[in-house]
Amino acid sequence: MTRWIGPICVLIATAAMAHWAALAYAPNVIMDRALSALKNRGISEHAFTTPQRITPQTQAVVRSSPDLFYSLCRYDLSDPQNRLKVTMGEWPLYQSLSFFDDETNNFATFRGTGQKQIIELFRRDPLADKVAQALRPPTGTKWQSAPSQRGVVLIRRLAPTVELYDAAREAAKGDACELL
């Protein structure tokens, strides 16, 4: 029995290291592949792109809803001087503006039913400097820090019919995702 203690300990240690590695690195690998796939599908960097309406024929992502209108924007804040200004135009029904980091985490979501939202996204360090200096965002604008340099911005609008989807596409003309 004692001769099995060593191999069992090695097996347990190997399994623990494999589990830790999967938890530590899988989100980065998943988001790298997602960002590459979005780029290959024509999703712009620092500008919103509107994919086709979700139907059984166009659904490429599991769990996307045919009742929602989506706008996507990839961002890269690798230059610490850069910031991203995101504007979500007005829409009378449910809408939300969500930010995802490079590990697939949703780090901020803003609801804007019937309201325009303007968010300036900073890397953590420059935003911390502004807060330390007691600076405030311009009226009507919110500041948000990003935990990573790259990620995705997603706007969702409730649009369950073809007519509402077309109206949401028109409302999306008031959206902006621009590097400042």
Contacts in CASP RR format, 6 or more apart in sequence:
PFRMAT RR
TARGET T0000
AUTHOR 0000-0000-0000
METHOD contacts of the structure
MODEL  1
MTRWIGPICVLIATAAMAHWAALAYAPNVIMDRALSALKNRGISEHAFTT
PQRITPQTQAVVRSSPDLFYSLCRYDLSDPQNRLKVTMGEWPLYQSLSFF
DDETNNFATFRGTGQKQIIELFRRDPLADKVAQALRPPTGTKWQSAPSQR
GVVLIRRLAPTVELYDAAREAAKGDACELL
27 103 0 8 1.000
27 104 0 8 1.000
27 105 0 8 1.000
28 102 0 8 1.000
28 103 0 8 1.000
30 104 0 8 1.000
31 100 0 8 1.000
31 101 0 8 1.000
31 102 0 8 1.000
31 103 0 8 1.000
31 104 0 8 1.000
31 150 0 8 1.000
31 151 0 8 1.000
32 102 0 8 1.000
34 104 0 8 1.000
34 152 0 8 1.000
35 74 0 8 1.000
35 102 0 8 1.000
35 150 0 8 1.000
35 151 0 8 1.000
35 152 0 8 1.000
38 72 0 8 1.000
38 74 0 8 1.000
38 152 0 8 1.000
39 45 0 8 1.000
39 74 0 8 1.000
41 51 0 8 1.000
41 60 0 8 1.000
42 49 0 8 1.000
43 49 0 8 1.000
43 51 0 8 1.000
43 72 0 8 1.000
43 73 0 8 1.000
43 74 0 8 1.000
44 73 0 8 1.000
44 74 0 8 1.000
45 73 0 8 1.000
45 74 0 8 1.000
45 75 0 8 1.000
45 76 0 8 1.000
46 73 0 8 1.000
46 74 0 8 1.000
46 75 0 8 1.000
46 76 0 8 1.000
46 84 0 8 1.000
46 177 0 8 1.000
46 178 0 8 1.000
46 179 0 8 1.000
47 73 0 8 1.000
47 176 0 8 1.000
47 177 0 8 1.000
47 178 0 8 1.000
48 71 0 8 1.000
48 72 0 8 1.000
48 73 0 8 1.000
48 153 0 8 1.000
48 155 0 8 1.000
48 172 0 8 1.000
48 175 0 8 1.000
48 176 0 8 1.000
48 177 0 8 1.000
49 71 0 8 1.000
49 72 0 8 1.000
49 73 0 8 1.000
50 69 0 8 1.000
50 70 0 8 1.000
50 71 0 8 1.000
50 72 0 8 1.000
50 169 0 8 1.000
50 172 0 8 1.000
51 58 0 8 1.000
51 70 0 8 1.000
51 72 0 8 1.000
52 58 0 8 1.000
53 66 0 8 1.000
53 69 0 8 1.000
53 162 0 8 1.000
53 165 0 8 1.000
54 64 0 8 1.000
54 65 0 8 1.000
54 66 0 8 1.000
54 68 0 8 1.000
54 70 0 8 1.000
55 66 0 8 1.000
59 66 0 8 1.000
64 70 0 8 1.000
66 160 0 8 1.000
67 158 0 8 1.000
67 159 0 8 1.000
67 160 0 8 1.000
68 156 0 8 1.000
68 157 0 8 1.000
68 158 0 8 1.000
68 159 0 8 1.000
69 156 0 8 1.000
69 157 0 8 1.000
69 158 0 8 1.000
69 159 0 8 1.000
69 164 0 8 1.000
69 165 0 8 1.000
69 168 0 8 1.000
69 169 0 8 1.000
69 172 0 8 1.000
70 154 0 8 1.000
70 155 0 8 1.000
70 156 0 8 1.000
71 154 0 8 1.000
71 155 0 8 1.000
71 172 0 8 1.000
71 175 0 8 1.000
72 152 0 8 1.000
72 153 0 8 1.000
72 154 0 8 1.000
72 155 0 8 1.000
73 86 0 8 1.000
73 152 0 8 1.000
73 153 0 8 1.000
73 154 0 8 1.000
73 177 0 8 1.000
74 150 0 8 1.000
74 151 0 8 1.000
74 152 0 8 1.000
74 153 0 8 1.000
75 84 0 8 1.000
75 121 0 8 1.000
75 146 0 8 1.000
75 150 0 8 1.000
75 151 0 8 1.000
75 152 0 8 1.000
75 153 0 8 1.000
75 177 0 8 1.000
75 179 0 8 1.000
76 149 0 8 1.000
76 150 0 8 1.000
76 151 0 8 1.000
77 83 0 8 1.000
77 84 0 8 1.000
77 121 0 8 1.000
77 122 0 8 1.000
77 123 0 8 1.000
77 146 0 8 1.000
77 149 0 8 1.000
77 150 0 8 1.000
78 149 0 8 1.000
78 150 0 8 1.000
80 123 0 8 1.000
80 125 0 8 1.000
80 126 0 8 1.000
81 126 0 8 1.000
82 179 0 8 1.000
82 180 0 8 1.000
83 120 0 8 1.000
83 121 0 8 1.000
83 122 0 8 1.000
83 123 0 8 1.000
83 126 0 8 1.000
83 179 0 8 1.000
83 180 0 8 1.000
84 120 0 8 1.000
84 121 0 8 1.000
84 153 0 8 1.000
84 177 0 8 1.000
84 178 0 8 1.000
84 179 0 8 1.000
84 180 0 8 1.000
85 118 0 8 1.000
85 119 0 8 1.000
85 120 0 8 1.000
85 121 0 8 1.000
85 176 0 8 1.000
85 177 0 8 1.000
85 178 0 8 1.000
85 179 0 8 1.000
85 180 0 8 1.000
86 97 0 8 1.000
86 117 0 8 1.000
86 118 0 8 1.000
86 119 0 8 1.000
86 120 0 8 1.000
86 121 0 8 1.000
86 153 0 8 1.000
86 176 0 8 1.000
86 177 0 8 1.000
87 116 0 8 1.000
87 117 0 8 1.000
87 118 0 8 1.000
87 174 0 8 1.000
87 175 0 8 1.000
87 176 0 8 1.000
87 177 0 8 1.000
88 95 0 8 1.000
88 97 0 8 1.000
88 110 0 8 1.000
88 112 0 8 1.000
88 116 0 8 1.000
88 117 0 8 1.000
88 118 0 8 1.000
88 119 0 8 1.000
88 155 0 8 1.000
88 175 0 8 1.000
89 116 0 8 1.000
89 117 0 8 1.000
89 171 0 8 1.000
89 172 0 8 1.000
89 174 0 8 1.000
89 175 0 8 1.000
90 114 0 8 1.000
90 115 0 8 1.000
90 116 0 8 1.000
90 171 0 8 1.000
91 112 0 8 1.000
91 113 0 8 1.000
91 114 0 8 1.000
91 157 0 8 1.000
91 168 0 8 1.000
91 171 0 8 1.000
92 113 0 8 1.000
92 114 0 8 1.000
93 113 0 8 1.000
93 114 0 8 1.000
93 157 0 8 1.000
93 158 0 8 1.000
93 159 0 8 1.000
93 164 0 8 1.000
94 111 0 8 1.000
94 113 0 8 1.000
94 156 0 8 1.000
94 157 0 8 1.000
94 158 0 8 1.000
95 111 0 8 1.000
95 112 0 8 1.000
95 113 0 8 1.000
95 114 0 8 1.000
95 155 0 8 1.000
95 156 0 8 1.000
95 157 0 8 1.000
95 158 0 8 1.000
96 109 0 8 1.000
96 110 0 8 1.000
96 111 0 8 1.000
96 112 0 8 1.000
96 155 0 8 1.000
96 156 0 8 1.000
97 109 0 8 1.000
97 110 0 8 1.000
97 111 0 8 1.000
97 112 0 8 1.000
97 117 0 8 1.000
97 119 0 8 1.000
97 153 0 8 1.000
97 154 0 8 1.000
97 155 0 8 1.000
98 106 0 8 1.000
98 108 0 8 1.000
98 109 0 8 1.000
98 110 0 8 1.000
98 153 0 8 1.000
98 154 0 8 1.000
98 155 0 8 1.000
98 156 0 8 1.000
99 106 0 8 1.000
99 107 0 8 1.000
99 108 0 8 1.000
99 109 0 8 1.000
99 119 0 8 1.000
99 121 0 8 1.000
99 144 0 8 1.000
99 146 0 8 1.000
99 151 0 8 1.000
99 152 0 8 1.000
99 153 0 8 1.000
99 154 0 8 1.000
100 106 0 8 1.000
100 107 0 8 1.000
100 151 0 8 1.000
100 152 0 8 1.000
100 153 0 8 1.000
100 154 0 8 1.000
101 107 0 8 1.000
101 146 0 8 1.000
101 147 0 8 1.000
101 148 0 8 1.000
101 150 0 8 1.000
101 151 0 8 1.000
102 148 0 8 1.000
102 149 0 8 1.000
102 150 0 8 1.000
102 151 0 8 1.000
103 148 0 8 1.000
105 147 0 8 1.000
107 146 0 8 1.000
107 147 0 8 1.000
108 119 0 8 1.000
108 144 0 8 1.000
110 117 0 8 1.000
110 119 0 8 1.000
110 142 0 8 1.000
117 142 0 8 1.000
118 140 0 8 1.000
118 141 0 8 1.000
118 142 0 8 1.000
119 141 0 8 1.000
119 142 0 8 1.000
119 143 0 8 1.000
119 144 0 8 1.000
120 137 0 8 1.000
120 141 0 8 1.000
120 142 0 8 1.000
120 143 0 8 1.000
120 144 0 8 1.000
120 180 0 8 1.000
121 144 0 8 1.000
121 145 0 8 1.000
121 146 0 8 1.000
121 153 0 8 1.000
122 130 0 8 1.000
122 143 0 8 1.000
122 144 0 8 1.000
122 145 0 8 1.000
122 146 0 8 1.000
123 145 0 8 1.000
123 146 0 8 1.000
123 149 0 8 1.000
124 145 0 8 1.000
124 146 0 8 1.000
124 147 0 8 1.000
127 143 0 8 1.000
127 144 0 8 1.000
127 145 0 8 1.000
128 145 0 8 1.000
130 143 0 8 1.000
137 143 0 8 1.000
153 177 0 8 1.000
155 172 0 8 1.000
155 175 0 8 1.000
157 168 0 8 1.000
157 171 0 8 1.000
157 172 0 8 1.000
158 164 0 8 1.000
159 165 0 8 1.000
159 167 0 8 1.000
159 168 0 8 1.000
END
